[in-house]
């Protein structure tokens, strides 16, 4: 396998007397989708922030030289006091052409001239994903990127993330609660509860006793195979697939 | 020469300072950092007092302590106490201690109100050059740093996480705020200087479609508030600094009314 994009060894993060992360090790390789799952308060977002250098952690983080990251945070509220269009917002980070292309790739070109602060939650989620891919990152870090996206759009967006991975050849680190959708697309699942409970191939992890203990009956849900007779485009239009 | 007339010195000093406050104030507004400016101004009073106490220039003391305060306070993060509260505690300690020190310096007792509410009519030619130089310097720096500053304001944690926004830009931004606050102490005083940072941008907001448009309009409205306020002060024989802030407030009220009327009109059409 190629060298990892980013490697974390024995990361430990304390908040006062509370140990949020306890000796977590993780590596993400090019073209790999790593999905981080775990109950609320298990340290998923903290792990992401530690990898990004937003919180201090004990341990070692090695980034491949010149690593370019595209980040979609869990919470991002554009301030109403800042007048800026979606298009200008993207061009700030990646230039106008790359920004326009990314908006088109996520199928939200029609939002270009809208004010960033006037977007709905689902629209903002898509714009933020477009912004993250506009700079052609080596590593996409997505912290529950689909908050506010309706259920029918979710599956389409996860497929889109997998397609973008193929196009850019980037690694993807994803935090999500949508177990059943996520596990279908992930190459590797890491189950976190302050420490790494279990990790590995998606379909092995859902059978792991540590996973079943954490998620219980929801584990069954994750195992449930989904067979649809149609799919949806990002805008929600059904696409019928004849089998 | 206009420089010989105290009123013209006041108009140019206050006008340039308020114009420089407009664009930087936009970033203060976008990043919701008004409380930092407030506390930096409060610490500035302590700086002025200490400057007088140890016998160096009051303005130098103010600028030095304001810059240190801005850099320290912006890094305030404590999980138990919100950053704004922490910064407020430190700022008010500075204000209180500064006032105590100033009150104990017998010779400057008469200037206490001047430090709190400004004394722009007392600007000397040297003061005017200093205020004008700092204002133009801050404006130039704002233009030069525009893109990284805007990225940080628009992207917040995103820009930081992607390594696109160095702590150098954050430091530069805080130094610019501290410089305006320190030199603004002479113009509108420690209690009112933040008004010049937040009111013109707020008045510009309803009419702006781009960040640059908002910053430019904020600079213009700030520069307008100075002569209007000084005119009122002259006509009514009222304190100059507070009148400039009142003029800025009136411009804000007018902006709110006009944008509301415009909205009603658009709906009717």
Interface residues (C-beta under 8 A of the other chain):
Chain A: X15 X16 X49 X52 X53 X54 X68 X69 X70 X71 X72 X73 X76 X78 X79 X81 X82 X83 X84 X85 X88 X89 X92 X93 X116 X128 X131 X135 X137 X141
Chain B: X29 X30 X31 X32 X79 X147 X150 X151 X153 X154 X155 X156 X157 X158 X159 X160 X161 X162 X163 X164 X201 X202 X205 X208 X209 X210 X211 X213 X214
